[in-house]
Amino acid sequence: MKVDEMELERKFARLGDQLRISPEGKGDRVIEGYASVFGARDQGQDVVEVGAYATSLGKLAQSGGRVKMLWQHDPTEPIGVWDEVREDAKGLYVKGRILSDVARGREAVSLIEAGAIDGLSIGYRTVKASKGAGGVRRLTELELWEVSLVTFPMLPEARVRQKGDGPEARLIKEMASVFAEARAEMARR
């Protein structure tokens, strides 16, 4: 099925478990993780199939083009650059830099670190798709335009997290909280 070539769609993913943010030189932050996960049905009843981005990424590589890093899908608000965008067995992996010289980039880093922003969303045009059982749309070829940091994600399986926020870090935080409560209780006695 060929869809209208002028239609730009958006697909959201949660940041949290899969995307990491870490410092880089001159205050920039490296951000990496998955903007899309293959085989996962999102809230819009779409499933991105393995290989859906391959043609688009190949064309971008040939032309020297890049997938844009935007704030909330706003084309007037680029906040960084994606240095690596590729498919692997899991999904669409992205790695780039949020630029500290850009005011909105600094705000984005603060919001991510505070946990106020935890979503990624892809902006794309559907090239090939089919309807599956239960009204699920299977996306088999997409033209990827941009990956944005967003407030409200659509795909819970693709998530971002800050560096040091994995299972071990959560356990350490929980233990620190228990110890702090115990110290406070002892101080009250």
Salt bridges, closest charged atoms under 4 A:
GLU5 OE2 - LYS2 NZ 3.49
GLU9 OE1 - ARG137 NH2 2.56
ASP17 OD2 - ARG159 NE 3.57
ASP42 OD2 - LYS11 NZ 2.84
ASP46 OD2 - LYS11 NZ 2.59
ASP46 OD2 - ARG137 NH2 2.91
GLU49 OE2 - ARG138 NH1 2.74
GLU77 OE1 - ARG104 NE 3.03
ASP83 OD1 - ARG66 NH2 3.01
ASP83 OD2 - ARG97 NE 2.74
GLU84 OE2 - ARG86 NE 2.60
ASP88 OD2 - ARG86 NH1 3.49
ASP101 OD2 - LYS26 NZ 3.01
GLU107 OE1 - ARG104 NH1 2.76
GLU113 OE2 - ARG29 NE 3.32
ASP118 OD2 - ARG14 NH2 2.43
GLU141 OE1 - LYS128 NZ 3.64
GLU143 OE1 - ARG125 NH2 2.52
GLU146 OE2 - HIS73 ND1 2.36
ASP165 OD1 - LYS173 NZ 3.37
GLU185 OE1 - ARG188 NH2 2.64
GLU185 OE2 - ARG189 NE 3.38
